[in-house]
Amino acid sequence: MLKVDRLEKSYKTGGVFSRKRQKILKNISFECERGECLGIIGESGSGKSTLGRLLIGIEKPDKGTVLLERRNVEERRVRQGDISVVFQDYKSAINPFFTVEEAIMEPIKAQNKGKQQDQHTVNKLLRQVGLDPSYKSRYPHELSGGEVQRVCIARAISTEPKCILFDEAISSLDVSVQIQVLELLKELKTIYNMSYIFITHDIQAAAYICDRVIIFKDGQIEEIIKINQLKDVQSEYARKLLQKLISF
């Protein structure tokens, strides 16, 4: 469904006139199947978020391709409505001057959906993420962190995308709220049969929701393994990283 083929990405370093470049991603290839949750685990600075930006098409790779059902995500029409994202910083993810209803409707209007179903759609989405329809008239500053992130999730699923990228989407939430959101995500994935790319440093969260995980190191894939086989990772780095994350 989502196919990543030999991705490479580098950034210029050393100032405006410098020709030096630092390679961030090196020869990244993997696939994510329809309805699968694929985790990407790695230390800070390993290139996880850079990869995430390439997957949703907001940055272009130096080499390689990201294909969604054999179409390149660099094309806006390919990703619009079919790829959504939920970021870590939920506080800045929604326009503070938008009501909850306006925030959820933003991607739907971009899809030119019929105006007549707007009210029904927003009410349905709010209920699916565990919020009462009365929330639609509220503003972000009137909500708790967990409630704002639920609104972000409602917005992400509003176009019924084929794939959603979660970039450390629960790490800023309280532990009790994290569990609630993870359970919500599992339920929504079943309802819509969407694929998830779940970028995280939290191995417990990955173990709870993911089918497979990619162990990421210095911009490269160290290992890809099914979640129920984590104890059998082969590389020394993967074993040390998992031990470190579990103890953390």
GIHUZI-V77005 format. One record per run of one state. SS is the DSSP state (hx for helix, st for strand, lp for the rest). FROM is the first residue (numbers start at 0). LEN is the number of residues. If there is no record, write none. Layout:
SS;FROM;LEN / SS;FROM;LEN
//
This chain:
lp;0;1 / st;1;11 / lp;12;8 / st;20;12 / lp;32;4 / st;36;6 / lp;42;5 / hx;47;8 / lp;55;7 / st;62;6 / lp;68;2 / st;70;2 / lp;72;3 / hx;75;4 / lp;79;3 / st;82;4 / lp;86;3 / hx;89;3 / lp;92;6 / st;98;1 / hx;99;11 / lp;110;4 / hx;114;14 / lp;128;4 / hx;132;5 / lp;137;1 / st;138;1 / hx;139;3 / lp;142;2 / hx;144;13 / lp;157;5 / st;162;5 / lp;167;7 / hx;174;18 / lp;192;2 / st;194;6 / lp;200;2 / hx;202;7 / lp;209;2 / st;211;6 / lp;217;2 / st;219;7 / hx;226;6 / lp;232;3 / hx;235;12 / lp;247;1
//
